[in-house]
């Protein structure tokens, strides 16, 4: 993008792979970047800054990220990581940090661990961020090795607050990200490990950003620091950061930057064209669901482009002659499921798979909208935008991004002590694409109230973490949060609580599959059914993810499963006007959304009521009830067509035959779009479903699941 004109142009000329992690050479003539293709994997490439065809410099395909040039442009460095989980595991040997002499073209591995490798000052050493575990929460430090991988040194220590370091090209300065903001300080290599932070006393330090920052970069002459946040790019000259770096006095130095260059661009939302008609099914509309139970036998749902055009009985709806006809006889036509608490991986190291098997599985079970209240901010909003643009097949994706975590974590804690702190954290997530924020383990009530104030001022929802202490949950209720994520930490509520709750608009997403207080609902279905034999899961989920959880499972009598108590009180709340929704927590890709409905049924919800909680109630709770959650003219065409009479047997809900997402109809047996010549590409595990999981990937995925609180165990 030209900074003066604001015009953006495409530098590369291909559409076979996605492109990631671009960085300029010091002379500004070349750009190094990495690529990804689900079938062919990725490369490191270099392209002229004027544009053209990227030149592959890595000798074999693999999983590559974070490339950069040395200051003189003769060497490059990059990180190689392992596949598995969401990405093909082939070419996963020897992960680590690499250096390559561009003249020789032979990569040399210099470290088995570390991230964000870069050169500074000369070509003698490679600097990188590494984790240390000197404290209970872990820590980061800036380390280096020589180009033979020897002489490991630790230069800077950031405890659990610093997420990123970047030395200037002349090695006289270091920029770093501390609790989401960018700072800069002089760099002095005295042979000792120096603790770094905004309050360090040994060297002057200046805060550069006022609106968050990451992905640090330097001008080639080390005169200015750049950083990114959401769609914005920021840059500050050192002469505007320190009085001794230029001609300005301390009083003349500008405040931290809050306004950056907007790098965003407009893309066209995906929308199919033409008519489609679902004919002959039992249509459960969920229209005006609080007052009526509209069921249309032998019905027709007519779709034009991506919205519902008409709904009615056969013969009452005019079907154009050129409409695609889908026979729904003997089937139940339902709104697509809205999973309001849906975790799960959207990428690895910010690479977004072109076909995410997890989201294909979700769609194959009729889940058409997900709201994830804890995920990697960069990955999930990239996936969301790609889905909206039609570049990814997936449910509609909404999220809080990374939670506003009140406890400790490396570069993860959201410290909130006043309204300004709260506004900063809510704004940085909204900038990236969040529609909501998750207040998680903010210990004081005034902190949670500050988040509410900030969110209200920015038109954002706030969904706090439930469980914990009952009294804390009550303050969340009366203070005006959007709803409670997870079940109350008590077996049931009584009339005083019910009366209080019904007087608010506080929603309830109990996540029955991970309900607190005893064996979880998820365990019940592993105990009572042979989940590892589910044909749909075997088609869209790697056996490495399914078998370990589903085959060797505990068993217990019915009275040991607490989800029934949770569901019974949720039923009482819903009967008193409280919105109750499904939240499958990412426990079992798509199937768990149905488990949620079945568990509601065990607690006294009728099949129709459970379906209401899985559709219109969830959509309304998320503020999307005008477009989603029911089958009526004008709404977006998100539907699921299920084989059998779901209203009489809720367990039939999982037998989805077609899923409609944004007007596109998918045959769930193949997840190919009906009427399209383009077919789904095979997943890396497809065939015998015996794809392996590299140990590094297994370790990283486990750590990520814990970091984002995707894993819950019995309580």
N, C-alpha and C positions, 0 to 999 in steps of 0.2 A: 504494500500500500504506500503510495506516494504521500509523504507527510504534508506537502504543500497543497496539492490538489485534492487529496482525500480519495483518489481513485485507486481501486485495487485491480490487479491483473493476475491471471494464473501464470505461474512460472513453468510448470511441467505440462507435458502433452501426453496424457495417458489416462485411462479409466480402469485399468486392470487391478490396481492396488490402492490402498489408502496410504496417506503420507503423514508422518509424525515428526515431532522434535526438530524443527529447522533451526539452524544457527549459521550466522555469517562467518566467513573467514575475516581475518583482521584487515585485509586490503579491500574488503567489500565486494570482491569479484566472484566469489563462490558461496554456495550454500550447501551445507551438509545436512542430511535428514535420514530418517529411517522409513521403511515401508512395512505394510502388512497385507497379506492375502491369505484367507483361510485355507486355500488349497495348496498354494505355492510357498507359504510362509513369508518371511521378510528379509530385507537386505539393508545395508547402509549404502547410501548413494550420495553423489555430489552433482550439483547442477550449476550452470552459470547463473549469476545474479540477473542476467538479461533474459533468462528463460531458455528452455530447450529440453532435451532428453536427459534424464538423470543417468549418470554412469554408476554402475554397481562396483563397489570396491571390496566387498566381503567375498571370500572365496566360496562360501556355501550358504544356503538359506538358513534361517534361524529366527531367533527372537531378539531383536536389537532395539535399544533405546539410548537416549541421552548422548548423542555424538557431539563432538566439537573439535575444532582445529587447535593446533598449537599456535602461539603468537606469530611465528614465522611462516605458518601454513604448510610446513613440510611433514608434520605428523598429525594424525588424528587419533582420537580415543572414543570409545563407546562402551556400553554395558551390554552384555549378553545374559539373558535369563532363560529359565526352563519353561517348556510348555506343559501341557496337561491342564486339567480343569476346564477352562473355556477355550484354550488354544491347542492346536495339534502338538503332541509331545515329541514329534520327530525332531532331530537335530538339537537335542537338549543337553548334550554332554559338554563338560568344561564351561559352565557358566562363570561369569566374573567380569572384571574390567580388562579391556584390551587396548593396546597401543599399536598403531600401524604406521610404518614409514611409507608414504605414498609412492615413492620411487621404487621401492622393493615390493610392495604389495603383499607383504606377509604379516598377518596379525600376530602379536605377541601378548600372551596373557600375563598380566603383572599382579593381579590380586583376585582371590576367589570370592571376596566380599566387597561391599561398598557400593555407593551410588553417587550420581552426579560428578563423574570424573572430569577434570579439566587441568590444563597447564597454566602456569603463571611464571613470568619472569624469563624462563628459558625452557629448554627441552630436556632438562636433566631429571626432573621428578614429575610424577603424576599425583595430583591432589584429589581427594575425594571425601565424601561424608561416610562415616561408618557408625554403627551402633556399638555402644558398650553397655555392660550390665553391672555397673558399679553401684547402682541404686535400685531399689525395689521396682521403680517404674521404667528403668532403662534410661539411656542418655545418648546424645549424639556428640560426635567430635570430628574435627577436621584432621585428616591424616594424610600421609604421603608415602610413596615408595619410589625407588629409582626404577629405571626402565627395564631392569632385570627382575623386578618384583622383590628386591631385597631392601635392607636398611629402612624398615618400617618406622615412621616417626608420627607422634601425635602432637599437633600444634595448638589446636584450640579445643576447648571443652564447653559445650553448650547446655549441659545437664539435660533435663527433659523438656526444655522450653524452645530450643533452637531446632528448626526443621531443615534449614538449608544454609549452605555457605558458598561464597564465590569470591575467590581472590581476583584482584585486578590484574590485567596483563603485565604490569610492571612489578607486581608482587609487593606493592607498597600499601595497599588498602585491602580490606575485606568487607564485603557486604554480607549480611545475614538476615534470616527471617526468624524473628522471635515473637511467639504467640501471634502469628498471622500478620505482623507488620514488618516492614523492611527498615534495616538500620545499616549504617556504615561507620567504620572506625579504621584508624591507621593499623597496618599490620607490621609487627616487629617479630622477626624470627630470632629469638634468643636461646633456642635450644630447649626451652621449657614449655610444658603444657599450660596455656593461659586460659582461665575461665572467662568466657565472653558473655556479654549481655548488655542491656540498655543502661544498667546502673553500675557498670564497671568503673573503678576509680583509677586504674593504672593508665588508661588511655582515654582520650575524648571520644564520645560516641554520639551520633546524631540520628534521630528518627527521620526517615525520609517519607514514609507513606502515612496517610491518614485514613486510607480506605482499603487496607489489606494489600498484600503483595506476595508474589512467588515467582519462580522461574527467572532467576536473576541473570542479568547480562551487563557487560561493561562496554564502553566505547573503546576502540582499539588503542587510543592514546591514554586510557585510564582517567580521562577527565570527567566522566559522568557515569552514573549507575542507572540501569533500566530495570524495570520489573513489570510483571503482568498481574492483572486481577480481573477475572471474568472476561468481558470483551474489551477491557481497557489496557492501554500501554502507558506507563509513566516513565519519566526520565528526569533526573536531577543532576546538575553539575556539582562537582565537589566544591567549587568556589561559592556555591549557594548553601553548602552544608557546614562549612567550617570557616571561621574568620581568618585563620592562618593559611587557608588554601587559596585566597583571593584578596581582593581589595576591600571587602565589606567588613564593617564592624559587626560584633555579635548582635547588636540591636537591629541591624539592617538585614540579617539573614531571614529568608522567607519561612513561613510555617510549613509543616509537612504537607505534601501534595494530596489533594482530595479530588482533583479533576484531571483525568487523563485523556489520551487520544482514543476515541471509540473505533475499534477495529471490526465491529460487527458488520454484518451484511444481511441482506434479505434473501431468503430462499422461499420458493413456492411450496406450500403445504401439499402433501400428496392427496390426490382425489381422483378416484376412477370415474369413468363416464358411462352413461347408459343405464338402462333399467334392469333390475333383477327382481324376481318374484319368488317368495317362499310360499308354496301352495299346499293346502290340505292338512296342516298340522293344528294341534291345539295351542293357541296363542295365549300365553299368560302375559298380559301387557304391563302390569304394575302401574297402570295409569290411575292417578288419584288413589294411591294404594292405602292411604289412611282412612278412606271413606268407602271404597268399593273394592270388590274382588272380581275384576273383569277377566273373564276367560272366554275366548272365542273358539268354538269348535269348528273344525273344517275351515280354518281361517286362511287369510292371505296377508302377507306383509310385502308391500311393494316398495322397492328401494330405487331412488333416482340418484345417481352419482354416489355420494357418501352419506346421504340422509334418507330417512324414512319418508316416503311420499304418501302412503295410504295404508290403513289397517282395517280389516273387516272380514266378513264372511265371504266364502267363495260365491261368486255371482254378484256380490255387492261392490267389488273392487274391479275397475276396468284395468286389465293387464294389456299393455301395448304389445303389438305383434312381434316386435323385435326384442322383447325382454328375455333375458336368460331365466329359465324355469328351473327351480329346485323343488323336487318332490319331498314334502315334509309329512306325508301321510303316515300315521302311526307314531308320530314324533311330537315332542313338546317344544314349542318355540318360545324361548325365554330371552330377556335382556342379557347381554354379556355380563359376566360376573365382575364386580368391583371389589378388589382386594385392597382394603384400606391400610393394611400393615403387611407389606410384602418385601422382605429383604431378599438379597441374592446378588451374586456377582454380575457386574455389567462390563468389566474389563480386567486386564492384567497390566500393571505398570502403565495405565492410561491408554493401552491399545484396546479398542472396542472391536470384538469379533464381528465379522460380517454376518455370521449366523450364530446367534447365541442360543445354544441348545436349551438352556434354561427357559428362555422366553418363548421358544417354539413349543416347549412342553406346556408352559402356562397357557398359551393360546389353544393348544390341542385339547385342553380341558375346559375351554370356554371362558378363561379369564381375559378380559379385554381392557381392563384398566387396573393399574397398580399404583399405590402410593407407598413409597419406601421411606420410613421415618429414621433411617440411618444408613448412609452409604458414602462412598468416596465422592466428594463434590464434583471433581472434574469428570470422573468416569460416568456417573449417572446422568448428568445433564448433557454430556456429549451424546450418550445413547438416546436420551429423550429427544434431542433435536434431530438426530439421524432418523429416528422413527417417524417423527412428524413430517420430515421431508421425503419419506418413502424410501430411504436408503437402508433401512433395517426392518425386518418383519418382527414385530413384537407388540405386546399390549401398549396402550397409552401409558407413558411413564411419567409419574410425578414424584417429587421427593422433597425432603427437608435438606438434602445434602448431609454433610457431616453434622453430627449433633452438637448442641451447645453444652459441652461436657463440663461439669463442675468439679470432677475429680482430676487426678493426675494422669498424664499421658504425653508421650513425646510429640511436641508440636501440635497438641490435640486439645489441651484444656482451654476453655473459653472463660477467661477470668472476668467476672461481672461484679462490680462494686458500686456502680452508679448508673444513671440513665444514659450517659454518654457511652459507657462500655456496652450497654445493652443495644443501643442504637447501632453502634459500630458492627457488632456481631450479626445482628439481623440484616443490616444493609449488605454486608459482604456476601451473605448467602443469597439474598434476593438478587444481587448483581449477577450471580452465577446461574440463576434460573429457578431458585426455590419458590414454591408457593406457600411453604410453611416452614416453621423451625421446630426442633424438638428440644425442649428444656429437659435436660437429663442430669440428675444428681447435682442440681444447683441447691446447695444445702439450706439456704435461708429463704424464708418466704419473701422478704423484700427483694431478693435477687430475682426470684421468679416473677414478681410483680413488675420489676423493671423490664424484664423481657416482654411481658404482656403489653406494657406501655409502648415499647419500641415497635412491636409487631403491629399494634393497632394503628400507630402513626404511619406505618408503611403498608397497610392493607395485607397483612400476612396472618396466617393461622398459627396457633401454638399448640402443639400436642405433647404434653409431658409424659414422662415414663411413669407408669403405674407401679403397683406392687409396693415394696418398701414399707413405709409406715402408713397406717390407715388415716391417722390425723393429718398427715401431709397430703394425702389424696383428697381429703375434705377441703383443705385450703385451696387446692387446685380447682376444685369444683366451684367454690363460692367466689373465687377471684376472677373467673371469667375465661378460663382456658377453653379451647375448642372442643377437646374431648380427652378421655383417658386411654392411654395405650397400655394394654395388659389388664389383667383382672385385679380386683381389690384383694388385699392380703388377708381377708377374713372369709369365713365359710359362707356367710350369707348376710344380707342386710335386713333391717327391720323397718317398721313403718316410718320412724322418724327420718331415717336416711332416704327412704323412697319419696317422702313428701318434699324433703329438701331438694333432691335431685330433679324431681318433676317440675320444680319451679324455675329451673335453669334451662339453657340450651346446650348443656354439657353432654356431648356424645360419649358412647361407650364402645370400645373395641377390645373385648376381653381376651382375644387371641386364645381361644379354647384349647388349641393344640399345644400351647405351652402355658396353660393355666397354672397359677401358683397354688400351694397348699397341699400338694399330694402328687400322685402320679398324674402326668399330663395327658391330655387328650390324644396327642400323637402316639404315645406309648400304647394306648388302647387299640389303635388300628393295627400297629405292628403285632400286638398280642393276638388279636382276634381274626386277622386276615393275613393272607400270604402276599404281602406287598411286593416282595421281590419277584413275583410272577406276573405282575401287572404288565400286560402287553404294551400299553401306551408308554409307560415309564421306560420299559426296556428299549423302546424305539427311539426315545428322545433324551434319555439320561444315561451317561456312562455307568457301567456296572461298578466301577470303582467308587462312585458316589452312592449307589443304591444298595449294593450287597452288604457293605460293612454295617449299615444302619438297620437293614430290614431283616436279615437272615437270623442272626443271633440276637434274639430279643427277649426281654423279661416278660414274665406273665404274673398276673395277680387277680384276685377276686374283684368283682365289680365294685364292691364297697371301698376299695382302695383308690379308685379313680375319682379325683376331686373335681374334674371338669363338669360332672353332673351337677354338683352344688353351684358351681359358677354359672352354669347355663340356666338353672332354675331361678336364680335371682335375676339374671339378665332378662329372663322371660317376664318376671314381675315388673322390672323396670320398663320394659317395652310396652307392657299392658297399661302402664301409667304415662305413656307418651315420650319416654326417653329413647333416643335413637340408638339402636344396637346394630353393629355391623360385623362382617367377617373380617378376620385378619390372620392369614395363614402363616405369617412370619417367615416365609421362605422355607418352611420345614420339608415340604415334599412337592416338587415342582408342578404346580397346578392341581394335583390330586388333593393336597391339603386344603384347598379352598372348598372342596366338596366335603372333606372331613369336618370343616367348620360348620357347614350346614347340618350334617348328620349329628354332630354333637349338640347343636342347638335343638334339634328334634328330640334328643335324649332328655333335654332339660324342659321339655314341654311345648316348645314351638311347633306349630303345625308345619307341614311341608311348605305351604304357601307363605307362612310367616318367616320361615328360614330363608326362603328364596327372596322375600322382600328385604331381609337384612343383608343379603348378598348382592343386591342390585340397587334399587332406588334409594334405600336408606343410606347406603355407603356413598352413592353419588351425591345425594343432598348434603350429607355431612361434609364432603369435600368442596361444597359450593358449586357442584357441576350438575345439579339436578335439572337444570333447564336444557341440557344437551345430552345427558346420559342417564342410564338407570331404568328406563321404561321404553316400551314400544308404542310410540305415537308419532303422528306426522310432525315433521320438522326436526325431530331429534336425530342425532348421529346414529348411523346404522351399525351398531355394535350388538350382536346377538349370538346366542348359541342354540343349536338345534340338537335335541337329545332324544335318543331312541327309547320310547316307552312313556308311561304315564307317571311323570315325576310328582304330580300333585297327590297321587295315591301311594307312591313309594319313593321317598326322597333318595333312597339308595340308587335309584335309576339315574340320578343327576350326572354321574360320572361318564355315562355312556354317550358322550357327545359324538355326533357324526359330522357336523359342519360348525365352523366358527366364522362369524362375520365380523370383521374389524374395519371400521371406516368404509363400509360398503364393499369391501373385497371379501369374497367367500373362499374359505379354505376347507378342503377335504382333510379331516384330521388324521386319516389313515396314512397320508403321505405328507401333509402340510404343503401341498401344492395348491396354488390359487386356481380355482375353477375358471375356465375360459381364457387362461393365459398360456402361451406357448413356453414361457420361461419356467423351468422346474427348479425346485430346491436342490442345492448342491449337497452331496453326502457329508455328514458329520465325520470328524476324524475317527470316531469310535464305531461308525456304522459298519455293519457286516457281522462280525462275531462279537462285537461289544466287549472286547478284551483289551482296550487301549490302556497302557500303563500310566502310572502317575509318578513322575520323578520326585525324589525325596525332597528336593528344594521346593518344588511347587506345593507338595503336601504341607510342608512346614509353613510356607508363606500363606497359603489359603487358611490354614488353621489360625495363624496369627491375625489375619485379616478378619476372620469371623469373630474372634474375641474382641478385636479393636472396635468393630462396629456393632458389637453386641447382637450378632445374629444367632449365637448359640445360647440356648437356655437348657438347664437340666432340672430334674425333678427337685421339688422343694418339700 
